[in-house]
Amino acid sequence: MTPQEKAFHLYFSFVRDIIGDSEKAKQCALKVVNEMLNDHLSNKTKRYGRERYYFWQQVKQEIDGI
C-alpha cells in the first residue's frame, strides 16, 4: 500500500465508520500516524525502522493535504 493509499484508508475509515465529521476524522487519523511515527522513531537507525518511519511521514503529509 502506498502512503497516499494508507492516508486515504485511515481518513475515510474514521469518516465512514466512526465520526462522520471530516475535520475530526483528520485529527484522529493524524493521531494514529503520530503514534506510528513514535513507535518507529526508536528504530530509525535500522534499515527497516528508517523505511517505516519515512513511510509514516509520507502518510502524515498525505493526510495533512486532505
A tleap script that builds the chain and sets N, CA, C and O, in Angstrom:
source leaprc.protein.ff14SB
mol = sequence {
  NMET THR PRO GLN GLU LYS ALA PHE HIE LEU
  TYR PHE SER PHE VAL ARG ASP ILE ILE GLY
  ASP SER GLU LYS ALA LYS GLN CYS ALA LEU
  LYS VAL VAL ASN GLU MET LEU ASN ASP HIE
  LEU SER ASN LYS THR LYS ARG TYR GLY ARG
  GLU ARG TYR TYR PHE TRP GLN GLN VAL LYS
  GLN GLU ILE ASP GLY CILE
}
set mol.1.N position { 0.854 -1.169 0.000 }
set mol.1.CA position { 0.000 0.000 0.000 }
set mol.1.C position { 0.905 1.238 0.000 }
set mol.1.O position { 1.866 1.324 0.764 }
set mol.2.N position { 0.578 2.175 -0.860 }
set mol.2.CA position { 1.372 3.407 -0.915 }
set mol.2.C position { 0.997 4.316 0.254 }
set mol.2.O position { -0.053 4.127 0.870 }
set mol.3.N position { 1.849 5.307 0.569 }
set mol.3.CA position { 1.497 6.251 1.627 }
set mol.3.C position { 0.176 6.978 1.343 }
set mol.3.O position { -0.610 7.222 2.259 }
set mol.4.N position { -0.060 7.317 0.090 }
set mol.4.CA position { -1.303 8.002 -0.258 }
set mol.4.C position { -2.513 7.093 -0.018 }
set mol.4.O position { -3.525 7.528 0.531 }
set mol.5.N position { -2.399 5.839 -0.431 }
set mol.5.CA position { -3.496 4.896 -0.208 }
set mol.5.C position { -3.750 4.692 1.284 }
set mol.5.O position { -4.900 4.644 1.719 }
set mol.6.N position { -2.679 4.573 2.065 }
set mol.6.CA position { -2.813 4.381 3.510 }
set mol.6.C position { -3.479 5.596 4.143 }
set mol.6.O position { -4.354 5.453 4.996 }
set mol.7.N position { -3.067 6.792 3.727 }
set mol.7.CA position { -3.647 8.023 4.265 }
set mol.7.C position { -5.153 8.073 4.014 }
set mol.7.O position { -5.931 8.353 4.926 }
set mol.8.N position { -5.557 7.802 2.781 }
set mol.8.CA position { -6.980 7.821 2.456 }
set mol.8.C position { -7.740 6.728 3.197 }
set mol.8.O position { -8.866 6.943 3.645 }
set mol.9.N position { -7.125 5.561 3.325 }
set mol.9.CA position { -7.764 4.465 4.051 }
set mol.9.C position { -8.024 4.854 5.505 }
set mol.9.O position { -9.132 4.670 6.008 }
set mol.10.N position { -7.010 5.391 6.179 }
set mol.10.CA position { -7.187 5.806 7.576 }
set mol.10.C position { -8.245 6.895 7.700 }
set mol.10.O position { -9.159 6.805 8.520 }
set mol.11.N position { -8.104 7.910 6.881 }
set mol.11.CA position { -9.013 9.059 6.948 }
set mol.11.C position { -10.462 8.636 6.704 }
set mol.11.O position { -11.348 8.955 7.497 }
set mol.12.N position { -10.698 7.921 5.609 }
set mol.12.CA position { -12.066 7.559 5.270 }
set mol.12.C position { -12.646 6.502 6.202 }
set mol.12.O position { -13.863 6.411 6.358 }
set mol.13.N position { -11.782 5.705 6.821 }
set mol.13.CA position { -12.275 4.765 7.830 }
set mol.13.C position { -12.889 5.516 9.003 }
set mol.13.O position { -13.945 5.136 9.508 }
set mol.14.N position { -12.224 6.581 9.431 }
set mol.14.CA position { -12.761 7.381 10.528 }
set mol.14.C position { -14.024 8.129 10.104 }
set mol.14.O position { -14.989 8.193 10.866 }
set mol.15.N position { -14.025 8.684 8.918 }
set mol.15.CA position { -15.205 9.427 8.444 }
set mol.15.C position { -16.406 8.505 8.325 }
set mol.15.O position { -17.477 8.804 8.852 }
set mol.16.N position { -16.233 7.402 7.645 }
set mol.16.CA position { -17.341 6.500 7.338 }
set mol.16.C position { -17.825 5.724 8.560 }
set mol.16.O position { -19.025 5.660 8.827 }
set mol.17.N position { -16.900 5.143 9.289 }
set mol.17.CA position { -17.279 4.182 10.320 }
set mol.17.C position { -17.462 4.777 11.706 }
set mol.17.O position { -18.215 4.231 12.512 }
set mol.18.N position { -16.803 5.860 11.995 }
set mol.18.CA position { -16.789 6.306 13.382 }
set mol.18.C position { -17.364 7.696 13.567 }
set mol.18.O position { -18.259 7.890 14.390 }
set mol.19.N position { -16.881 8.640 12.837 }
set mol.19.CA position { -17.134 10.022 13.203 }
set mol.19.C position { -18.154 10.725 12.307 }
set mol.19.O position { -19.129 11.284 12.809 }
set mol.20.N position { -17.947 10.706 11.017 }
set mol.20.CA position { -18.819 11.424 10.105 }
set mol.20.C position { -18.408 12.870 9.901 }
set mol.20.O position { -18.844 13.497 8.935 }
set mol.21.N position { -17.585 13.416 10.778 }
set mol.21.CA position { -17.097 14.792 10.678 }
set mol.21.C position { -15.692 14.748 10.092 }
set mol.21.O position { -14.783 14.178 10.696 }
set mol.22.N position { -15.511 15.348 8.916 }
set mol.22.CA position { -14.241 15.216 8.209 }
set mol.22.C position { -13.055 15.814 8.966 }
set mol.22.O position { -11.963 15.246 8.922 }
set mol.23.N position { -13.231 16.927 9.649 }
set mol.23.CA position { -12.108 17.534 10.378 }
set mol.23.C position { -11.715 16.692 11.588 }
set mol.23.O position { -10.528 16.527 11.869 }
set mol.24.N position { -12.694 16.164 12.299 }
set mol.24.CA position { -12.383 15.285 13.434 }
set mol.24.C position { -11.738 13.997 12.945 }
set mol.24.O position { -10.831 13.471 13.589 }
set mol.25.N position { -12.201 13.491 11.815 }
set mol.25.CA position { -11.615 12.279 11.248 }
set mol.25.C position { -10.151 12.509 10.895 }
set mol.25.O position { -9.305 11.644 11.123 }
set mol.26.N position { -9.862 13.668 10.344 }
set mol.26.CA position { -8.487 14.017 10.001 }
set mol.26.C position { -7.621 14.055 11.258 }
set mol.26.O position { -6.504 13.538 11.256 }
set mol.27.N position { -8.124 14.659 12.323 }
set mol.27.CA position { -7.381 14.727 13.589 }
set mol.27.C position { -7.125 13.336 14.146 }
set mol.27.O position { -6.028 13.061 14.631 }
set mol.28.N position { -8.105 12.465 14.087 }
set mol.28.CA position { -7.943 11.093 14.579 }
set mol.28.C position { -6.925 10.322 13.742 }
set mol.28.O position { -6.082 9.609 14.286 }
set mol.29.N position { -7.002 10.462 12.449 }
set mol.29.CA position { -6.058 9.775 11.570 }
set mol.29.C position { -4.627 10.259 11.844 }
set mol.29.O position { -3.690 9.461 11.839 }
set mol.30.N position { -4.464 11.553 12.078 }
set mol.30.CA position { -3.139 12.091 12.392 }
set mol.30.C position { -2.624 11.574 13.728 }
set mol.30.O position { -1.422 11.360 13.887 }
set mol.31.N position { -3.514 11.372 14.684 }
set mol.31.CA position { -3.092 10.798 15.969 }
set mol.31.C position { -2.550 9.383 15.780 }
set mol.31.O position { -1.543 9.010 16.381 }
set mol.32.N position { -3.220 8.607 14.946 }
set mol.32.CA position { -2.764 7.249 14.658 }
set mol.32.C position { -1.373 7.298 14.015 }
set mol.32.O position { -0.478 6.547 14.404 }
set mol.33.N position { -1.203 8.168 13.048 }
set mol.33.CA position { 0.081 8.280 12.354 }
set mol.33.C position { 1.176 8.739 13.307 }
set mol.33.O position { 2.294 8.226 13.257 }
set mol.34.N position { 0.869 9.693 14.169 }
set mol.34.CA position { 1.870 10.153 15.135 }
set mol.34.C position { 2.301 9.021 16.063 }
set mol.34.O position { 3.473 8.936 16.431 }
set mol.35.N position { 1.377 8.162 16.441 }
set mol.35.CA position { 1.733 7.002 17.263 }
set mol.35.C position { 2.676 6.075 16.499 }
set mol.35.O position { 3.648 5.566 17.059 }
set mol.36.N position { 2.384 5.862 15.231 }
set mol.36.CA position { 3.259 5.005 14.423 }
set mol.36.C position { 4.637 5.635 14.276 }
set mol.36.O position { 5.645 4.933 14.341 }
set mol.37.N position { 4.693 6.940 14.081 }
set mol.37.CA position { 5.983 7.626 13.981 }
set mol.37.C position { 6.775 7.485 15.277 }
set mol.37.O position { 7.982 7.243 15.246 }
set mol.38.N position { 6.109 7.634 16.399 }
set mol.38.CA position { 6.786 7.486 17.689 }
set mol.38.C position { 7.311 6.067 17.875 }
set mol.38.O position { 8.407 5.871 18.401 }
set mol.39.N position { 6.534 5.083 17.445 }
set mol.39.CA position { 6.971 3.687 17.555 }
set mol.39.C position { 8.220 3.421 16.725 }
set mol.39.O position { 9.116 2.700 17.164 }
set mol.40.N position { 8.285 3.994 15.538 }
set mol.40.CA position { 9.406 3.736 14.641 }
set mol.40.C position { 10.583 4.677 14.885 }
set mol.40.O position { 11.668 4.456 14.347 }
set mol.41.N position { 10.388 5.708 15.677 }
set mol.41.CA position { 11.462 6.664 15.942 }
set mol.41.C position { 12.654 5.991 16.618 }
set mol.41.O position { 13.800 6.286 16.279 }
set mol.42.N position { 12.401 5.104 17.556 }
set mol.42.CA position { 13.493 4.453 18.273 }
set mol.42.C position { 14.265 3.482 17.374 }
set mol.42.O position { 15.427 3.180 17.649 }
set mol.43.N position { 13.642 2.999 16.323 }
set mol.43.CA position { 14.300 2.063 15.400 }
set mol.43.C position { 14.785 2.747 14.127 }
set mol.43.O position { 15.145 2.079 13.158 }
set mol.44.N position { 14.794 4.074 14.129 }
set mol.44.CA position { 15.113 4.814 12.918 }
set mol.44.C position { 16.535 4.543 12.414 }
set mol.44.O position { 16.826 4.770 11.240 }
set mol.45.N position { 17.408 4.067 13.280 }
set mol.45.CA position { 18.783 3.804 12.850 }
set mol.45.C position { 18.900 2.493 12.079 }
set mol.45.O position { 19.882 2.284 11.367 }
set mol.46.N position { 17.930 1.624 12.208 }
set mol.46.CA position { 17.938 0.364 11.461 }
set mol.46.C position { 17.216 0.567 10.138 }
set mol.46.O position { 16.319 1.404 10.035 }
set mol.47.N position { 17.606 -0.191 9.134 }
set mol.47.CA position { 17.044 -0.010 7.794 }
set mol.47.C position { 15.526 -0.105 7.783 }
set mol.47.O position { 14.849 0.774 7.250 }
set mol.48.N position { 14.990 -1.171 8.372 }
set mol.48.CA position { 13.535 -1.335 8.392 }
set mol.48.C position { 12.871 -0.171 9.118 }
set mol.48.O position { 11.853 0.348 8.661 }
set mol.49.N position { 13.441 0.238 10.241 }
set mol.49.CA position { 12.887 1.350 11.005 }
set mol.49.C position { 12.873 2.641 10.204 }
set mol.49.O position { 11.905 3.400 10.252 }
set mol.50.N position { 13.951 2.886 9.469 }
set mol.50.CA position { 14.019 4.091 8.624 }
set mol.50.C position { 12.948 4.051 7.551 }
set mol.50.O position { 12.263 5.042 7.300 }
set mol.51.N position { 12.813 2.883 6.916 }
set mol.51.CA position { 11.818 2.755 5.851 }
set mol.51.C position { 10.411 2.981 6.382 }
set mol.51.O position { 9.623 3.691 5.758 }
set mol.52.N position { 10.084 2.386 7.529 }
set mol.52.CA position { 8.756 2.546 8.105 }
set mol.52.C position { 8.531 3.981 8.582 }
set mol.52.O position { 7.448 4.539 8.400 }
set mol.53.N position { 9.556 4.574 9.191 }
set mol.53.CA position { 9.441 5.955 9.656 }
set mol.53.C position { 9.173 6.878 8.470 }
set mol.53.O position { 8.289 7.733 8.525 }
set mol.54.N position { 9.941 6.697 7.404 }
set mol.54.CA position { 9.756 7.509 6.204 }
set mol.54.C position { 8.359 7.291 5.618 }
set mol.54.O position { 7.703 8.253 5.219 }
set mol.55.N position { 7.896 6.039 5.563 }
set mol.55.CA position { 6.554 5.724 5.059 }
set mol.55.C position { 5.496 6.493 5.849 }
set mol.55.O position { 4.620 7.129 5.261 }
set mol.56.N position { 5.577 6.434 7.193 }
set mol.56.CA position { 4.559 7.098 8.022 }
set mol.56.C position { 4.657 8.613 7.931 }
set mol.56.O position { 3.651 9.305 8.091 }
set mol.57.N position { 5.855 9.144 7.677 }
set mol.57.CA position { 5.969 10.594 7.449 }
set mol.57.C position { 5.211 10.977 6.178 }
set mol.57.O position { 4.534 12.004 6.134 }
set mol.58.N position { 5.330 10.150 5.159 }
set mol.58.CA position { 4.619 10.414 3.901 }
set mol.58.C position { 3.111 10.309 4.091 }
set mol.58.O position { 2.351 11.103 3.537 }
set mol.59.N position { 2.685 9.328 4.875 }
set mol.59.CA position { 1.256 9.176 5.156 }
set mol.59.C position { 0.742 10.435 5.858 }
set mol.59.O position { -0.329 10.945 5.528 }
set mol.60.N position { 1.514 10.930 6.826 }
set mol.60.CA position { 1.114 12.146 7.554 }
set mol.60.C position { 0.978 13.332 6.598 }
set mol.60.O position { 0.028 14.107 6.705 }
set mol.61.N position { 1.915 13.477 5.669 }
set mol.61.CA position { 1.832 14.568 4.704 }
set mol.61.C position { 0.594 14.439 3.824 }
set mol.61.O position { -0.050 15.435 3.497 }
set mol.62.N position { 0.271 13.223 3.449 }
set mol.62.CA position { -0.924 13.000 2.632 }
set mol.62.C position { -2.189 13.377 3.398 }
set mol.62.O position { -3.085 14.015 2.847 }
set mol.63.N position { -2.261 12.980 4.671 }
set mol.63.CA position { -3.445 13.308 5.480 }
set mol.63.C position { -3.544 14.814 5.666 }
set mol.63.O position { -4.638 15.374 5.601 }
set mol.64.N position { -2.417 15.475 5.895 }
set mol.64.CA position { -2.423 16.941 6.032 }
set mol.64.C position { -2.992 17.610 4.791 }
set mol.64.O position { -3.601 18.676 4.875 }
set mol.65.N position { -2.791 16.981 3.643 }
set mol.65.CA position { -3.268 17.550 2.378 }
set mol.65.C position { -4.721 17.277 2.066 }
set mol.65.O position { -5.256 17.810 1.093 }
set mol.66.N position { -5.372 16.454 2.873 }
set mol.66.CA position { -6.779 16.111 2.618 }
set mol.66.C position { -7.667 17.282 3.038 }
set mol.66.O position { -8.889 17.208 2.910 }
savepdb mol mol.pdb
quit
